[in-house]
Amino acid sequence: MKDLSNPFWIKLKGILFLLIGIIAAVTIFISNPTWQTGVLLALVIWSFCRFYYFAFYVIEKYVDSSYKFSGLISFARYLFQRKK
C-alpha cells in the first residue's frame, strides 16, 4: 500500500475523522445528556488530543529527533523498546 499523498484525499480523510468524532460525541451525549457527561467528553477529547501531540510532535522535536512516527503502534514500540 502506498502512502496517501493527494492533498484532496488527505483533507477528506481529516474531515471524515472529524465527522466520526462529532457523531460519536453527540451520540454519547444524547444517550446521557448531563453536565457531567459533557464535561467528561470534553476532557477525554482534550486529553487524547494532547497525548497525540505529545506522542508525535514533542517526542520528535524535543526528546529524540531520530524518532520518525508512523502511528500509535509505532509510538508504543518506541516507548517499550528504548533502553533505559
C-alpha positions as CSV (number, residue, x, y, z in Angstrom):
1,M,0.0,0.0,0.0
2,K,1.5,3.3,-1.0
3,D,1.3,6.5,1.2
4,L,-1.6,8.9,0.8
5,S,-0.2,12.0,-0.9
6,N,-3.0,13.6,-2.8
7,P,-4.0,16.8,-0.9
8,F,-7.7,16.3,-1.7
9,W,-7.8,12.8,-0.2
10,I,-5.7,13.9,2.8
11,K,-8.2,16.7,3.6
12,L,-11.2,14.5,3.0
13,K,-9.7,11.9,5.4
14,G,-9.3,14.6,8.0
15,I,-12.8,15.8,7.6
16,L,-14.2,12.3,7.9
17,F,-12.3,11.7,11.1
18,L,-13.8,15.0,12.5
19,L,-17.3,13.9,11.5
20,I,-16.8,10.5,13.1
21,G,-15.7,12.2,16.3
22,I,-18.6,14.7,16.3
23,I,-21.2,12.0,15.6
24,A,-19.7,9.7,18.4
25,A,-19.6,12.6,20.9
26,V,-23.1,13.7,20.1
27,T,-24.4,10.1,20.3
28,I,-22.9,9.6,23.7
29,F,-24.2,13.0,25.0
30,I,-27.7,12.3,23.7
31,S,-27.8,8.9,25.4
32,N,-26.9,10.6,28.8
33,P,-27.5,14.4,28.5
34,T,-25.9,15.7,31.7
35,W,-23.3,18.3,32.6
36,Q,-21.1,15.5,33.9
37,T,-21.2,13.6,30.6
38,G,-20.5,16.8,28.7
39,V,-17.5,17.7,30.9
40,L,-16.1,14.2,30.8
41,L,-16.4,14.1,27.0
42,A,-14.6,17.4,26.7
43,L,-11.8,16.2,29.0
44,V,-11.5,12.9,27.1
45,I,-11.2,14.7,23.7
46,W,-8.8,17.3,25.1
47,S,-6.5,14.7,26.8
48,F,-6.4,12.4,23.8
49,C,-5.5,15.4,21.5
50,R,-2.7,16.4,23.9
51,F,-1.4,12.8,24.0
52,Y,-1.4,12.6,20.2
53,Y,0.5,15.9,20.1
54,F,3.0,14.6,22.7
55,A,3.5,11.3,21.0
56,F,4.3,12.7,17.6
57,Y,5.5,16.3,17.9
58,V,7.0,16.6,21.4
59,I,9.0,13.4,21.2
60,E,10.4,14.1,17.8
61,K,11.2,17.8,18.3
62,Y,12.3,17.9,21.9
63,V,13.2,14.3,23.1
64,D,14.6,12.2,20.2
65,S,15.0,13.8,16.7
66,S,15.8,10.4,15.2
67,Y,12.3,9.1,16.0
68,K,10.0,9.2,13.0
69,F,6.5,8.2,13.7
70,S,4.1,6.2,11.6
71,G,1.2,5.6,14.0
72,L,0.3,4.9,17.6
73,I,1.6,1.3,17.4
74,S,4.9,2.7,16.2
75,F,5.0,5.0,19.2
76,A,4.2,2.2,21.6
77,R,7.1,0.1,20.2
78,Y,9.3,3.2,20.5
79,L,8.4,3.6,24.2
80,F,8.8,-0.1,25.1
81,Q,12.0,-0.8,23.1
82,R,14.0,2.1,24.4
83,K,17.0,1.3,26.6
84,K,16.7,3.0,30.0
